[in-house]
Amino acid sequence: MEKLKLFFEERAFGVCSRLGEKFNFPIDSIRLFFIYTSFITMGSPVIIYMSMAMMMKIRKYFRKSNNPVLFD
């Protein structure tokens, strides 16, 4: 069970962990919130999760491109 959890945590987008760090809230609670609301609302939080993941990737890309490595 621990290997499965580690597998998904390494390959996930990190949205829940980022939200947990930012708002100082337990990561497991955020993950459970996304899971339960996905079942209740027939998957609409998945769209929110994916859009947040895309925004994180775009921000990471722009941070890398704005800080070029200067060669001597």
Secondary structure, 3 states (H helix, E strand, C coil): CHHHHHHHHHHCCCHHHHHHHHHCCCHHHHHHHHHHHHHHCCCHHHHHHHHHHHHHHHHHHHHHHHCCCCCC
